[in-house]
Amino acid sequence: MDVFRVKHILGNPDVNMYKKLKTSSLFNLLQEAASEHCLQLGFGSEYTINRGFLWVITRQKAEFISLPSYEDEITIETWPGPTRHVIYPRYYRVLDRAGNVLINASSIWTLIDADTRSVAGYDRHGIRLDGLVTGNEISLPRAPEQIQFSREQEFVVPYSYLDLNGHMNNTRYFDLAEDIISSPAAGDSLTALTVEYSNEVLLNETIKLKIGQDGKRYYICGDTDKHIFKLFLDYSSLL
């Protein structure tokens, strides 16, 4: 197994008003690269959706060195770590045209039953990846760092935020977050983030949000009648 690589030139849909790569666009590109790699490894829809299983991400983490800009060419590298029973680690790097590392990321994936929405054990789906150890891996994401809550608000999930799994797409949590905090609109760039997804949220459901802030560091927690997600974002100066 080799590291999977794909090139992409940033266009208008990929960037924000400051012509920098949007957070949600970054994670969409990472997710698409991971999906394409799984397809090449022989674990496409015939092994998942067609058998009643769905790939879901439970945690994600990213460390930012520099953000690429509009019309920049980037290379996304991705590779799986060794499967851990029902946990599928995956790692990423984003490089510029010269091969300099711009972003490092890691994620934890799992498979769920499309009907019951419960984690599907390996004995049922039989998907196992031996994975790679390249030496370029950052640590896998842990629970997001917490900051004391200072305000609350609500968010109703719109149709446009849903994906083919019928729930709010994981990349949309970043759009939600960056719409309700001040640093992104002020032009601050991310240095680090960690997110944890606990349960799915569906069309027209109301998420009760709690927001904590410490300077340019934010912690956002969302719940319905159950816990949905936790997200830590740090917009302190890039390294």
C-alpha positions, 0 to 999 in steps of 0.5 A: 500500500502506498500513500495516496496523493491528489492535486487540487487547484483552489477555486472560488468555492474553496476559499473565504473572503480573504482568499484563504482555504475555508475550514469546511472546504479543507475537510471536504477535500480531505474526506474526498481524498480518503474516499477515493483512496478507499475505492482504490483499495477495493473498499468502495460502495459494494463493501459499504453502502450496498451492504447496509454500512456507512462510513462515519468520522468520529473525531478529527484534528488538524495542525496548521502551518500556513493556509493556501490561497485562491488559485494555489495548487495543493497536494493532499496526501492520505494514508490509513493507519492500522485498523483497531477493531472498529476504529479506522485511523487515517492521516493527511498532509497538505503540501504546496507546489514546492512540497512544503507541508502546510497542514497536518491532520488525523481522523478516526473513522468507523462503520455503522449499520445504516438501519440501526445507526450503531457501530458495526463490528468487524465480524459483520463487514470484514473490512480491515486495513493493514495501514501504513506507518510513514513517520509523518503521522501526527497524534490521533485526535483526543477529546477537544480542549474545553473552555468555560461557556459564556453564551448560548444560542440555537441552530436549526439544521437546514436541508443544504447541510445534509449529505447522502447519509441523511444527516448533517455533514461533518464539514458543515459543523465548521461552517456553523462554528465559524458563523457564530464566532468573531475570529474568522470574519476578522481574518484570523487564521486557524492554528489548530482544531479538534472535533468530536462527533457523538451523534448524528443530527437530522433535517430541521432538528434544533441544536442547542449550542454553548460557546466558550471563548478565551482570546482567540480560542473557542470551544463549542458544544452542541446538543439536541435531546442527546449530545451531538458534537464538541469543537475546539478552534484556535485562531492564535498566530500561525507558527 
